[in-house]
């Protein structure tokens, strides 16, 4: 079925990603591996914080909700001139 096929695709993508992450960290060693992992976790945290701040803009409590990236760009940068 469509649901089973989707589950297999997601499992295949996540499985290979998880296995390649462990291999990449092992190839970099004990110093560079955790350092790169920490750097990527900081980048992920930073970008998710930016997205959360842009969900309602310009006011974080009463601002208009932005459901797409295009709406976020328009709310923060304005329309094209």
C-alpha positions, 0 to 999 in steps of 0.5 A: 500500500501507499502507507507501507511504501512510505514507511519503507522509504523513510526507514531506508533514508533514516537508516543510511543517515544514522549509519553514515553519521557514525562512520563519519565521526569514526573517520574524523577521530575522537577530537574532530568528530565530537567537535564537528558534531557539536558545531552542527548541533549549534547550527541546528539550534541557532536556525531552529531558534530563528525559525521559531522567532519568525513564526510570529512577526514582528510581535512574538505574542500578537503578531501575524502567523507566518506559515511559509518561508515566503510569508516570513521573508515578506514579514521581515524584509518587506515586499519586492520593490 
